[in-house]
């Protein structure tokens, strides 16, 4: 039975990967013999900030003008700046972000399947959860079109999985990882404080070393929020 479910998971992941690559290809276009890949409008706004940052002009909308925070996804903008630092052509920079979205979606599916295995012993449930996650069209669409929602989903689900693991047996390295995920989620989008806060509250109430847990999570969250506020 275990080998059967493993093969089923592989088939689901392979089908999802094929769908993602077809999706990316279908959203591209050719001009003058060159294939261009582009992102959704809001994602391209973040890309503009990322390009100016990578070129040494800072997080500005227009070069030479005072900085203005026209984005709500600082950590995602920083990731986008990596694509520009790699020296990719203008036609392929967005492809880098889309392919990173593919990796994010596959990672999210893996984590949700692990959460399902924690909740139920039924072997078919993780496979169903994996398929439901990998083919969740709104999540797929916005992630592959360059928005930060996929990265945020990965952070939140991974945090939830680690909280469930910590409920069984407290681990300091795991709790530190949870703190890092909490900080990362808040830097991706500040409104993630709602799901992240609820998950961390559950973690506080269920772990064996509550105040150590609270201190670590609070330190990471406070550093992220305070650091971003100071940067602003």
C-alpha positions as CSV (number, residue, x, y, z in Angstrom):
1,X,0.0,0.0,0.0
2,X,2.9,2.4,0.8
3,X,4.5,1.9,-2.6
4,X,1.1,2.4,-4.3
5,X,0.5,5.7,-2.5
6,X,4.1,6.8,-3.2
7,X,3.6,6.1,-6.9
8,X,0.3,8.0,-6.8
9,X,2.0,11.0,-5.3
10,X,4.7,10.9,-8.0
11,X,2.1,10.8,-10.7
12,X,0.2,13.7,-9.2
13,X,3.4,15.8,-8.9
14,X,4.4,14.9,-12.5
15,X,1.0,15.8,-13.9
16,X,1.1,19.1,-12.0
17,X,4.6,19.9,-13.3
18,X,3.5,19.3,-16.8
19,X,0.5,21.6,-16.3
20,X,2.7,24.3,-14.8
21,X,5.1,24.2,-17.7
22,X,2.2,24.3,-20.3
23,X,0.7,27.2,-18.3
24,X,4.0,29.2,-18.4
25,X,4.4,28.5,-22.2
26,X,0.9,29.6,-23.0
27,X,1.3,32.9,-21.2
28,X,4.4,33.8,-23.1
29,X,4.6,35.4,-26.6
30,X,7.2,35.9,-29.4
31,X,8.3,39.2,-30.8
32,X,10.9,39.4,-33.5
33,X,11.9,35.8,-33.0
34,X,12.4,36.2,-29.2
35,X,10.1,34.6,-26.7
36,X,9.1,36.9,-23.9
37,X,7.7,35.9,-20.5
38,X,5.8,38.4,-18.4
39,X,4.0,38.5,-15.1
40,X,0.8,39.9,-13.8
41,X,0.5,43.7,-13.6
42,X,1.0,44.0,-9.8
43,X,3.9,41.6,-10.0
44,X,5.5,43.7,-12.7
45,X,5.2,46.7,-10.3
46,X,7.3,44.7,-7.8
47,X,9.7,43.8,-10.6
48,X,10.3,47.5,-11.4
49,X,11.3,48.1,-7.8
50,X,13.5,45.0,-7.8
51,X,15.3,46.1,-11.0
52,X,16.0,49.6,-9.6
53,X,17.3,48.0,-6.4
54,X,19.5,45.5,-8.3
55,X,20.9,48.4,-10.4
56,X,21.9,50.3,-7.2
57,X,19.2,53.0,-7.2
58,X,17.3,51.7,-4.2
59,X,13.7,50.9,-3.8
60,X,12.4,53.7,-6.0
61,X,9.6,53.8,-8.6
62,X,11.5,56.3,-10.8
63,X,15.3,56.7,-10.7
64,X,16.4,59.9,-9.1
65,X,13.1,60.5,-7.3
66,X,12.6,60.0,-3.5
67,X,11.8,56.5,-2.4
68,X,8.1,55.6,-2.2
69,X,6.7,52.3,-0.9
70,X,4.5,51.2,-3.8
71,X,4.8,47.5,-2.8
72,X,3.4,45.4,0.0
73,X,5.8,42.4,-0.4
74,X,9.3,43.4,0.6
75,X,10.8,39.9,0.8
76,X,9.4,39.0,-2.6
77,X,10.8,42.2,-4.1
78,X,14.2,41.2,-2.7
79,X,13.8,37.8,-4.3
80,X,12.9,39.4,-7.6
81,X,16.1,41.5,-7.4
82,X,18.1,38.3,-7.4
83,X,16.8,37.6,-10.9
84,X,18.0,40.9,-12.1
85,X,21.4,40.4,-10.4
86,X,21.8,37.2,-12.3
87,X,22.1,39.2,-15.5
88,X,19.3,37.5,-17.3
89,X,17.9,39.1,-20.4
90,X,14.8,41.2,-20.1
91,X,12.8,38.5,-22.0
92,X,13.7,35.8,-19.5
93,X,13.8,37.5,-16.1
94,X,10.1,36.9,-15.5
95,X,10.6,33.2,-16.5
96,X,13.0,32.9,-13.5
97,X,10.3,34.1,-11.2
98,X,7.7,31.8,-12.8
99,X,10.0,28.8,-12.4
100,X,10.7,29.7,-8.8
101,X,6.9,29.6,-8.5
102,X,6.9,26.0,-9.8
103,X,9.3,25.0,-7.1
104,X,7.2,26.9,-4.5
105,X,4.0,25.1,-5.6
106,X,5.6,21.6,-5.5
107,X,7.0,22.4,-2.0
108,X,3.6,23.6,-0.8
109,X,2.1,20.3,-2.0
110,X,4.7,18.3,-0.2
111,X,4.1,20.2,3.1
112,X,0.3,19.9,2.9
113,X,0.6,16.2,2.3
114,X,2.8,15.9,5.4
115,X,0.2,17.8,7.4
116,X,-2.5,15.4,6.2
117,X,-0.3,12.4,7.3
118,X,-0.1,14.0,10.8
119,X,-3.9,14.3,11.0
120,X,-5.1,11.0,9.6
121,X,-3.7,7.5,9.1
122,X,-5.8,7.0,5.9
123,X,-3.2,6.5,3.1
124,X,-5.4,8.1,0.4
125,X,-5.8,11.4,2.2
126,X,-2.3,12.8,1.7
127,X,-2.6,12.0,-2.0
128,X,-5.9,13.8,-2.3
129,X,-4.6,16.7,-0.3
130,X,-1.5,16.8,-2.6
131,X,-3.7,16.9,-5.7
132,X,-6.0,19.5,-4.2
133,X,-3.1,21.8,-3.4
134,X,-1.1,21.3,-6.7
135,X,-4.2,21.9,-8.8
136,X,-5.8,24.7,-6.8
137,X,-6.2,27.0,-9.7
138,X,-6.3,30.3,-7.9
139,X,-3.0,29.4,-6.1
140,X,-1.5,28.1,-9.3
141,X,-2.5,31.1,-11.3
142,X,-1.3,33.8,-8.9
143,X,1.9,32.0,-8.1
144,X,2.9,31.4,-11.7
145,X,1.9,34.9,-12.6
146,X,4.5,36.2,-10.2
147,X,2.6,37.2,-7.1
148,X,3.9,36.5,-3.6
149,X,0.8,34.4,-2.5
150,X,2.5,31.1,-3.3
151,X,5.6,31.9,-1.2
152,X,3.3,33.0,1.6
153,X,1.3,29.8,1.4
154,X,4.5,27.8,1.6
155,X,5.7,29.7,4.7
156,X,2.3,29.4,6.4
157,X,1.8,25.7,5.7
158,X,5.4,24.9,6.7
159,X,4.9,26.8,9.9
160,X,1.7,24.8,10.6
161,X,3.4,21.5,10.0
162,X,6.3,22.4,12.3
163,X,3.8,23.5,15.0
164,X,2.1,20.0,14.8
165,X,5.5,18.4,15.0
166,X,6.4,20.5,18.1
167,X,3.2,19.5,19.7
168,X,4.4,15.9,19.7
169,X,7.9,16.7,20.9
170,X,9.4,20.1,21.6
171,X,12.6,20.9,19.6
172,X,14.7,24.0,19.9
173,X,16.0,23.9,16.3
174,X,12.5,23.4,15.0
175,X,11.2,26.3,17.1
176,X,14.0,28.5,15.7
177,X,13.0,27.5,12.2
178,X,9.4,28.4,13.1
179,X,10.6,31.8,14.2
180,X,12.4,32.3,10.9
181,X,9.3,31.3,9.0
182,X,7.2,33.7,11.1
183,X,9.6,36.6,10.3
184,X,9.6,35.6,6.6
185,X,5.9,35.5,6.4
186,X,5.5,38.9,8.0
187,X,8.1,40.3,5.6
188,X,6.3,38.8,2.6
189,X,3.1,40.4,3.6
190,X,2.3,42.2,6.9
191,X,-1.3,41.0,6.8
192,X,-0.1,37.4,7.2
193,X,-0.1,38.3,10.9
194,X,-3.6,36.8,11.1
195,X,-2.9,33.2,10.0
196,X,0.6,33.3,11.5
197,X,-0.6,34.6,14.8
198,X,-3.3,32.0,15.1
199,X,-0.8,29.2,14.3
200,X,1.7,30.5,16.7
201,X,-1.0,30.8,19.4
202,X,-1.8,27.1,18.9
203,X,1.8,26.3,19.1
204,X,2.2,28.2,22.4
205,X,-0.8,26.4,23.9
206,X,0.3,22.9,22.8
207,X,4.1,22.8,23.2
208,X,5.8,21.7,26.4
209,X,8.1,24.7,26.8
210,X,5.6,27.5,26.2
211,X,7.6,30.5,27.3
212,X,10.8,29.5,25.5
213,X,8.6,29.0,22.4
214,X,7.0,32.5,22.9
215,X,10.4,34.1,23.5
216,X,11.9,32.7,20.3
217,X,8.8,33.4,18.1
218,X,8.5,36.9,19.6
219,X,12.1,37.7,19.0
220,X,12.0,36.8,15.4
221,X,8.6,38.5,14.8
222,X,9.7,41.6,16.6
223,X,13.0,41.8,14.7
224,X,11.2,41.5,11.4
225,X,8.5,44.1,12.1
226,X,10.9,46.4,13.9
227,X,13.6,46.1,11.2
228,X,11.1,46.8,8.4
229,X,9.7,49.8,10.3
230,X,13.2,51.2,10.9
231,X,14.0,50.6,7.2
232,X,10.9,52.6,6.2
